[in-house]
Each structure stands twice: as C-alpha cells, then as structure tokens.
Amino acid sequence: MGSMLCIVVISLLVQVSESICPAGCLCPSYIVSCGNLALEKLPLPIPATTWTLELSHNRLTWLGVGTFYGLPRLARLRLAHNLISQLSPGAFQNASALRHLDLSSNKLQVVGRHHFLELTGLEELLLFNNRIARVESNALMGLGRLKHLYLSFNHISDFPFFSIRKHTHPHLLTVDLSSNHMSRLPVEDIALWPASHQRGLFLFNNSLLCDCATYTMLRHWEQKGYESVTDFKDEYRCLLYGDPRAPVRFFRNARFFENCTVGRTLSLVALKANLVVYEGELVKMDCTSSGTGENVSFSWTSPHQEGITQLLQNGSLRLNQDGSLEIPYAKLDDSGVYQCTSLDRIQMLNESREVNVTVVTRQPSEEPFNTGYTTLLGCVVTLVVILMYLYLTPCRCSCCRPPAASPGGSNSREERCTLASIFRAPSSMATSEPMISRKAPSAVDRHVVFLEPLMEEQNGHLKATFTQEQLAQFQWETERLTPAAT
C-alpha cells in the first residue's frame, strides 16, 4: 500500500513539472531544453528545480538584472550562438550554484569586473568566438573555483595575467588565449604562475613580436613537455621586426634566436622601483635599457590599463626620446604600477621595468620640534637657568649687618655674605627691635644660635673656620639672650 502511494506521488510530481515547462521546450527530469527556437527573451515559466538550462541557438541580445532569479539549483547554463552583446552587472544574481556557463559565439565586447562576481562556484567559463577586446583586471577576481577558461577567437590585445595567482585561482587548469591579437606578453607576470597554470596556457595564433623573453619561455615549456606548446608547435609564430608580412615560427627558425640565452633573458626583468611624490609635482619615470640607438623602441602600460596613446595626446603624459615617461601634474588617480618595455629590433632583446608611483596629498608643514625634542630642550634650558642662578647670580646679603671694625680689620662683603646669612630672616626683621621680653627669660625662652662656619682646605682636608665678624656676632647674640644678673 505504501509503495503504491509513493508511485502516485512521483507521477503527480512529474505531471506538475511537465505542466510548467515553457512552451516549445523539452523538460526531461531536471533539464529544460529550449534551443533553436528563435527566442528573443527568456522563456517562462522555468521550474525552480532546473539543473541544466539550454538556450543555445536563439536570438537573445542581453541579460538583465536577476534574469535567473528563482533558479537556486541551476548548475549548467548554455547560451551559445545568440546575439548577446551586453551583460548587466547583476545578471547572475542568486545563481551561485552555477558550475558551467557557456557564452561562446555571441557578440560580447568587454569582460567587466562585475559580470561574474556572484558566480563563486563557477568551474568552467566559455567565452570563445566573441568580439571581446578588453578583459578588465578584476573580471576574474571572485572565480576562486574556476578550472577552465576559454577566450580564444576574440580581439584581445592585453590580458591581466597579474590577476591570476595560485592563491586566487588554486584549481585553474586551462586558460585558452589562442587566436587573439596579443603582440607582447608580460613574461615576468606569467613566470609567477604555478607550473599547473603555465601548463594549460594556450597562446598560439597571436601577433606576437619576436623577442627573447617570449622565445625562452616557450622553449622552456616545450622542454617540459607542456601540451599547450608541443601539440601546436607550428601555430606559434612571431613577427620579425614587427612586420606582419614576415612571420617566423618560434620552433622552426631557431637561427633568429641564437643570441637568446636563459641567463641573459632572466636578467632583462628589472626590479620594481618605488616612487612617492606630492600631488601637483612633476613625475619622471626612467625606462632603463641596455640598448641604444634608433633600433630601440619604448612602450609603457598605465596602471589602469588605459590607452597610453590617448593619454599622451591629451597632455596627461609625456614620452621623451630616451624612453622616460613624465606626468606633468601628478594627481591621486595617477597612483599605480607603470610598466615600461624596451625592444631592440637588431638583437631581438626585450627588457622590462616597473615603477610603482604613489601620489600623496601635501600636508601642512610640521612643527620644527616634536614632543621629544621639546622635552629635551626644556630640560636643557632648565639646567642652564639653575647653573646661572647658582654661579652667576650676585649675592644679595640684605641680612648682613653694617660693617663693623673687627680685630683683624677684615670688612669685605665676601666675608659678610656667608651661606648662613642667606637663609636668615629678612633684613627688616634683623634691624627691627627684637620682639623679646626684657625680663629674664625662662628656660623655654632660651635661644640657641647656630652659625655656619666657613670651610677651608688645609693639607688636602676641609677645615671649618669662623671669621672675626661671625665671632663678634655670636658674642653679641649670647650677651643679648643671657639674663641680667640679679
């Protein structure tokens, strides 16, 4: 009885799924096949349980925001052979389960940085046979599970090799850039790829220039037995002296690369130079090259992948005859890595250099002393004032008594100004009548007078002595404080 109930439920589900299948499409199991129906927009309704959606060979022209909303299980999407020329930034929202995306044989022109941002689980991306001329630097940023990328038969002249690293695309096995319009390869960026990435890099049928760096890299791949080179040897060609009428096969005309050695080629990649400038200043970046003369040509790449020719024409940049590049008035947006490449057509040597420019805003002038210097200066000034007070301040002995004849006849001011006189009561108190009762004082009213002796040095030892004036004063004080005889 239970088994019969299960069969009935399954049959009802099949009938329901077939009932919501788009008109003209086939919906076997979890597949919705709507190919070759001349569709100009997405057919509706599409079951939410769809795993594979086939829309190839139709007339779709664009994909809007949220086109595949409501298909959380969609894993394979085929849109080949349509007329799609534009992808909205949110076209693949809520399609994170997508594993295979086929957009080949369409009319796409740019691979933007926001087109595939939501496809974090994508493993295979087919974009071959389009009109793609530019791939933005962050276009593949979120595709951490990507294994196979096909971009052949396009118009790509520059690809962001630097954006692909082992930690950003650990599973990458294939990058097909064959049959494009690339003339120069950033060998130093490709050299940073792991061996598994380099093994699956296809670069044949491009308009490459004949330079030692590219030749050495391809020869190294051939020796390693990489199928991307060994299976397409005759398709790897380069343009001798940059002339499209003189193509040369890399592996069939070794005599043109006799001067290329691995050691020499590796030394051609210079280290990155760092340059920090203020906003509004003149920036000059040198392009070091071992070659000289008219046979050496220079080219620069801006950090934002902009056309360097256009920037030179509108005055934003200046290219000098020695290959150096100048920014007349630096702006914050000019920050980034500028790459220079010099090509010697006679020796067929390619040299590269990178300059990392950082433009900062000029801040107000800093204080001449920071807190540490100010504290140190305060301590020094305080010490000087104390020393001046101790050694340069004249002695003002207001408490000294008028000079009196002494037995020794010494009445000098230096003798009267002792340390004891400095710390005595003010002169007003010393000259005024002592406020002491004339009657005989009691025991508690008695006073003891302390005099500070002068220190003399005798035979290397200090000896306490008293002046005649101190002795006379001591006698006077003693007589004044001694009670009168009755």
C-alpha positions in Angstrom: 0.0 0.0 0.0 2.9 2.4 0.9 4.7 1.6 -2.4 1.6 2.4 -4.4 1.3 5.7 -2.6 4.9 6.6 -3.5 4.4 5.8 -7.2 1.3 8.0 -7.2 3.2 10.9 -5.6 6.1 10.6 -8.1 3.8 10.5 -11.1 2.0 13.6 -9.8 5.3 15.5 -9.4 6.3 14.5 -13.0 3.0 15.8 -14.3 3.3 19.0 -12.4 6.8 19.6 -13.7 5.7 18.9 -17.2 2.8 21.2 -16.8 5.1 24.2 -16.0 7.5 23.5 -18.8 7.9 26.5 -21.2 6.0 26.3 -24.4 8.0 24.6 -27.2 10.7 23.4 -24.8 11.6 19.9 -23.6 11.8 19.3 -19.9 13.1 15.7 -19.2 13.8 15.3 -15.5 15.8 18.4 -14.3 16.7 19.6 -17.8 15.0 22.4 -19.6 15.9 22.5 -23.3 14.8 25.5 -25.3 17.4 25.5 -28.0 16.9 26.7 -31.6 13.5 28.3 -31.0 14.4 31.8 -32.2 13.7 33.1 -28.7 14.3 36.9 -28.1 13.8 36.7 -24.4 13.9 34.2 -21.6 11.0 31.7 -21.8 8.7 31.4 -18.8 7.9 29.7 -16.5 11.1 27.7 -15.8 10.8 25.1 -13.0 12.7 26.0 -9.8 14.2 22.5 -9.7 16.1 23.0 -13.0 19.7 21.9 -13.1 20.5 22.4 -16.7 19.1 25.2 -18.9 19.7 25.0 -22.7 19.1 28.3 -24.6 21.6 28.0 -27.4 20.9 29.0 -31.0 18.4 31.7 -30.2 18.2 35.5 -30.6 18.8 36.7 -27.1 20.5 40.1 -27.2 21.2 40.9 -23.5 20.8 39.6 -19.9 19.2 41.9 -17.4 19.5 42.1 -13.6 18.1 39.0 -11.9 17.5 37.1 -15.2 17.9 33.8 -13.5 16.3 34.7 -10.2 14.3 31.8 -8.7 16.6 29.0 -10.0 18.7 28.2 -6.9 19.7 24.7 -8.3 20.9 25.9 -11.7 24.3 24.3 -12.4 24.7 24.4 -16.2 23.6 27.3 -18.4 24.2 27.2 -22.2 23.7 30.5 -24.1 25.9 29.8 -27.1 25.1 31.1 -30.6 23.0 34.0 -29.5 23.2 37.8 -30.2 24.2 38.8 -26.6 26.3 41.9 -26.6 25.7 43.2 -23.1 25.6 41.7 -19.6 24.1 43.6 -16.7 26.3 43.7 -13.6 23.6 41.7 -11.7 22.6 39.3 -14.4 23.7 36.3 -12.4 22.4 37.2 -9.0 21.2 34.2 -6.9 22.9 31.8 -9.3 25.9 30.9 -7.0 25.3 27.2 -7.7 26.2 27.6 -11.4 29.2 25.4 -12.4 29.2 25.6 -16.2 28.5 28.8 -18.2 28.6 28.8 -22.0 28.5 32.3 -23.6 30.5 31.4 -26.7 29.7 32.6 -30.2 28.0 35.8 -29.1 28.8 39.5 -29.6 30.3 40.4 -26.2 33.0 43.1 -26.4 34.1 43.6 -22.8 34.5 41.3 -19.8 33.8 43.6 -16.9 34.8 43.3 -13.3 31.1 42.9 -12.2 29.8 40.5 -14.7 30.7 37.2 -12.9 31.2 38.5 -9.4 28.3 36.4 -8.0 29.5 33.1 -9.6 31.7 32.0 -6.7 31.2 28.3 -7.6 31.8 28.5 -11.4 34.2 25.9 -12.7 34.0 26.3 -16.5 33.6 29.6 -18.4 33.3 29.6 -22.2 33.7 33.0 -23.9 35.4 32.0 -27.2 34.3 33.3 -30.6 33.1 36.7 -29.4 34.2 40.2 -30.1 36.0 40.7 -26.8 38.8 43.3 -27.0 39.3 44.0 -23.3 39.3 41.9 -20.1 39.3 44.1 -17.0 41.8 43.5 -14.3 39.3 42.3 -11.7 37.0 40.4 -14.1 38.1 37.0 -12.7 38.5 38.1 -9.1 35.7 36.1 -7.5 36.1 32.9 -9.5 38.1 31.0 -6.9 36.8 27.6 -8.2 37.5 28.2 -11.8 39.2 25.3 -13.7 38.8 26.1 -17.4 38.6 29.5 -19.1 38.2 29.7 -22.9 38.8 33.1 -24.6 40.1 32.1 -28.0 39.0 33.7 -31.3 38.5 37.2 -29.9 40.2 40.5 -30.3 42.1 40.6 -27.0 45.3 42.6 -27.1 46.0 42.7 -23.4 45.1 40.2 -20.7 45.5 40.8 -16.9 47.9 37.9 -16.3 49.0 39.5 -13.0 45.5 39.0 -11.5 45.9 35.2 -11.6 47.9 33.6 -8.8 47.9 30.3 -7.1 46.1 31.7 -4.0 43.4 33.4 -6.2 42.8 30.5 -8.6 44.1 27.3 -7.0 42.2 25.0 -9.3 42.9 26.6 -12.6 44.0 24.1 -15.3 43.2 25.8 -18.7 43.5 29.3 -20.0 43.0 29.4 -23.7 44.0 32.8 -25.3 44.9 31.4 -28.7 43.8 33.2 -31.9 43.8 36.7 -30.4 45.6 40.0 -31.2 48.3 40.0 -28.4 51.7 41.3 -29.5 53.6 41.5 -26.2 53.5 39.0 -23.3 54.3 40.1 -19.7 56.7 37.2 -19.2 57.5 38.4 -15.7 53.8 38.0 -14.7 53.4 34.7 -16.4 56.5 33.4 -14.6 54.8 33.9 -11.3 52.1 31.4 -12.2 52.5 27.9 -10.8 53.5 25.1 -13.1 50.0 23.7 -13.3 48.7 27.1 -14.6 51.5 27.5 -17.1 51.0 24.0 -18.5 47.4 24.9 -19.6 48.1 28.3 -21.1 47.5 28.4 -24.8 49.0 31.3 -26.7 49.4 30.2 -30.3 48.0 32.1 -33.3 48.7 35.6 -31.9 50.5 38.5 -33.4 53.5 38.2 -31.0 56.7 40.1 -31.6 59.9 38.1 -31.9 61.7 38.8 -28.6 64.0 36.6 -26.5 61.8 36.6 -23.4 58.8 35.0 -25.1 61.0 32.6 -27.1 62.8 31.4 -23.9 59.5 30.9 -22.1 58.0 28.8 -25.0 61.2 26.8 -25.4 61.2 26.1 -21.6 57.6 24.9 -21.9 58.5 22.7 -24.8 61.3 21.1 -22.9 58.9 20.4 -20.0 56.5 18.7 -22.4 53.6 21.1 -21.9 50.8 20.0 -24.4 49.8 23.6 -24.9 53.1 24.0 -26.8 54.1 20.6 -28.1 50.7 20.0 -29.7 50.7 23.3 -31.5 54.3 24.0 -32.5 53.6 25.2 -36.0 50.9 27.6 -34.8 53.4 29.6 -32.6 54.6 32.4 -34.8 56.1 35.8 -34.2 56.6 38.9 -36.3 60.2 39.7 -37.2 60.9 43.4 -36.7 57.2 43.8 -36.0 56.4 43.4 -39.7 53.2 41.4 -40.2 54.5 40.3 -43.6 57.4 38.5 -42.0 56.1 35.8 -39.7 58.6 33.4 -38.1 57.9 30.1 -36.5 59.4 30.0 -33.0 60.4 26.4 -33.2 61.3 26.1 -36.9 63.7 29.1 -37.2 66.0 28.8 -34.2 68.7 30.8 -36.0 66.8 34.0 -35.4 67.1 33.4 -31.6 70.8 32.3 -31.4 71.6 35.2 -29.1 68.8 34.4 -26.6 70.0 32.6 -23.5 68.1 31.8 -20.4 70.6 33.7 -18.1 70.5 36.8 -20.2 66.8 36.8 -20.6 66.1 36.5 -16.9 68.4 39.5 -16.2 66.2 41.6 -18.5 63.4 41.9 -16.0 64.3 44.7 -13.6 63.1 45.0 -10.1 60.2 47.2 -9.3 61.1 50.8 -8.4 59.0 52.8 -5.8 58.4 56.5 -6.3 56.5 58.7 -3.8 55.5 62.2 -5.0 53.3 65.0 -3.8 50.1 66.0 -5.6 50.8 68.5 -8.4 54.5 67.7 -8.8 56.3 66.7 -11.9 56.9 62.9 -12.1 59.6 61.4 -14.3 60.0 57.6 -14.7 63.0 56.2 -16.4 63.0 53.2 -18.7 66.4 51.6 -18.3 67.6 49.8 -21.3 71.0 48.2 -22.3 70.3 49.0 -26.0 70.7 52.4 -27.6 70.1 54.0 -30.9 67.2 54.1 -33.4 66.7 50.4 -33.2 65.3 50.5 -29.7 61.6 51.3 -29.2 59.9 52.0 -25.9 56.3 51.4 -24.8 54.5 52.0 -21.5 51.5 50.5 -19.8 49.5 52.6 -17.4 48.2 51.1 -14.1 44.5 51.5 -15.1 45.0 49.6 -18.4 44.2 52.8 -20.3 45.3 53.6 -23.8 48.7 55.2 -23.4 48.5 56.8 -26.8 45.4 58.8 -25.8 46.9 59.9 -22.5 49.9 61.2 -24.5 47.7 63.1 -26.9 45.7 64.9 -24.3 48.8 66.0 -22.4 48.3 63.8 -19.3 51.6 62.1 -20.0 54.8 63.0 -21.9 57.1 60.4 -23.6 60.7 61.5 -24.1 63.1 60.3 -26.7 65.2 58.4 -24.1 62.1 56.4 -23.2 61.3 58.1 -20.0 57.7 58.9 -19.2 56.6 62.1 -17.4 53.5 63.2 -15.6 53.4 67.0 -15.7 51.0 67.4 -12.8 50.5 64.3 -10.6 47.1 63.5 -9.3 45.9 61.0 -6.8 44.4 58.9 -9.6 47.9 58.6 -11.2 49.0 56.2 -8.5 49.8 52.7 -9.5 52.3 50.5 -11.3 53.7 51.7 -14.7 55.4 49.1 -16.8 58.0 50.0 -19.5 59.1 47.7 -22.2 62.1 48.4 -24.5 62.6 46.4 -27.6 65.9 46.1 -29.5 65.0 45.0 -33.1 68.5 44.1 -34.0 69.4 41.9 -31.1 65.7 41.0 -30.5 66.0 41.7 -26.8 63.1 42.6 -24.6 63.7 44.5 -21.4 61.0 45.4 -18.8 60.8 47.6 -15.8 58.1 48.5 -13.4 57.7 51.8 -11.5 55.3 51.9 -8.6 54.1 55.5 -8.3 52.3 56.7 -5.1 50.8 60.2 -5.2 50.1 61.7 -1.8 48.5 65.0 -0.7 50.9 67.5 0.7 50.2 68.1 4.4 50.8 71.4 6.3 54.3 72.0 7.5 55.2 70.0 10.5 56.4 71.7 13.7 60.1 72.2 13.9 60.3 70.2 17.1 58.3 67.2 18.0 57.4 66.3 21.6 60.7 64.5 22.3 62.8 67.4 21.1 60.7 69.9 23.0 61.0 68.0 26.3 64.8 67.7 25.8 65.1 71.4 25.0 63.1 72.3 28.2 65.4 70.1 30.3 68.5 71.8 28.9 67.1 75.3 29.4 66.1 74.5 33.0 69.6 73.1 33.8 71.2 76.2 32.3 69.0 78.5 34.4 69.8 76.6 37.6 73.5 76.8 36.9 73.3 80.5 36.1 71.4 81.0 39.4 74.0 79.1 41.4 77.1 80.5 39.8 76.3 83.8 38.2 73.6 85.5 40.4 75.3 88.2 42.7 74.9 87.6 46.4 72.4 89.9 47.9 73.0 89.7 51.6 70.4 92.1 52.9 70.6 90.5 56.3 74.2 91.3 56.7 74.9 93.8 59.4 76.7 97.1 58.8 80.4 96.6 58.6 82.0 96.8 62.0 85.5 97.1 62.9 86.9 93.7 63.5 90.1 92.9 65.3 91.5 91.5 62.1 90.4 94.5 60.1 88.5 92.4 57.5 85.3 94.2 56.4 84.9 92.8 52.9 81.5 92.0 51.6 82.6 88.5 50.6 83.4 87.7 54.2 80.0 89.0 55.4 77.9 87.2 52.8 78.0 83.7 54.1 75.6 80.8 53.4 74.1 81.3 56.9 73.2 84.9 56.2 71.4 84.0 53.0 69.0 81.7 54.9 68.3 84.0 57.8 65.3 86.2 58.4 64.8 89.3 56.2 66.6 92.5 56.9 63.6 94.1 58.2 63.4 91.6 61.0 67.1 91.8 61.7 67.2 95.6 62.0 64.0 96.0 64.0 63.8 95.8 67.7 63.8 92.2 68.7 60.4 91.2 70.0 61.7 89.6 73.2 60.7 90.5 76.7 63.3 92.4 78.6 62.7 90.4 81.6 64.8 87.3 82.3 63.6 84.6 80.0 62.6 81.3 81.3 64.2 78.0 80.3 61.8 77.7 77.4 62.5 81.1 76.2 66.2 80.5 75.7 67.5 80.5 72.2 70.4 78.7 70.6 72.4 80.5 67.9 73.8 78.4 65.1 76.4 79.9 62.8 77.5 78.3 59.6 81.3 78.1 59.6 83.4 78.7 56.5 85.2 75.7 55.0 88.9 76.0 54.3 91.2 73.4 52.8 94.3 72.6 54.7 96.7 69.8 53.6 94.1 68.4 51.3 91.3 68.3 54.0 88.4 70.6 54.6 88.5 72.5 57.9 85.7 74.6 59.5 86.7 78.2 60.4 84.9 81.3 61.7 85.5 84.9 60.7 86.0 87.7 63.1 82.6 89.1 62.3 80.9 85.8 63.0 82.6 85.5 66.4 81.6 89.1 67.3 78.0 88.4 66.2 77.9 85.2 68.2 79.2 87.1 71.3 76.6 89.8 70.8 73.8 87.4 70.4 74.9 85.5 73.5 75.1 88.6 75.6 71.6 89.7 74.5 70.0 86.5 75.2 71.8 85.9 78.6 69.6 87.0 81.5 70.9 90.0 83.5 72.5 89.3 86.8 70.2 90.0 89.7 
